[in-house]
Amino acid sequence: MPVTVYPALVTGDQTQGYLATLVDFPGVSVTEASSADLLRVSRERLLGALTALEAAGRDWPTPTPVEALGERLQAQRAILLLVDIQVEETPVRVNISIGDRLLRQLDEAAEAQNMTRSGYIAAAVRQRLGAAGASAGGVNGAGSQRLFEEVAEVGRRVNEALGPDSAFGRAVAELDSRALDSLRMLAGNVGAAVKRRGRDESSSNGEQG
């Protein structure tokens, strides 16, 4: 899915909390105590605003360029927050002709699915195009199977070259074994040295007594 990014101006701090104002959506702002929650809720509000515009048949605003916000950032002593969300596609308004009865049926079906009219039409078109692609051997049909087989073949080759049974994997395992043996030997030597030191100190204390 493509990513849509809109700028927001953030003021506040950890003590007072943060306020994010979406530049291209007048009246849409978010207040949260932490910066992590601020970004999360800003994404939710942005998605809600875009959905409302789509349902109303209105175009989405063009995001304000970051370089155009310099004076506002300075005047408000704000920092810039880029609010990113994944969307299916940027909607484009089109005019279509459809029968009155069919339109009523369309709206009833969309409402039953908790979808907008535009969203329902888009979903129906995608489904139809997907079915057509499958019957024609496109990406959803034989093409998809070929792609799956190619990916599986790449995975098999990578496993042969780098897997545990490969020459590389055996070499790594051997190095790990040698390193573990060295650590064990070092630990044994340290333990023996500690014991010897303990015995020497005991002997020295006994002679002094």
ABEGO torsion letter per residue (X at the ends): XBBBBBBBBBBEBAAAEBBBBBAABBGBBBBBABAAAAAAAAAAAAAAAAAAAAAAGBBBBBBBBAAAAAAAAAAAGBBBBBBBBBBABBBBBBBBBBBAAAAAAAAAAAAAAGBBAAAAAAAAAAAAAAAAAAAAGBAABAAAAAAAAAAAAAAAAAAAAABAABAAAAAAAAAAAAAAAAAAAAAAAAAAAAAAAAAAAAAAAAAAX
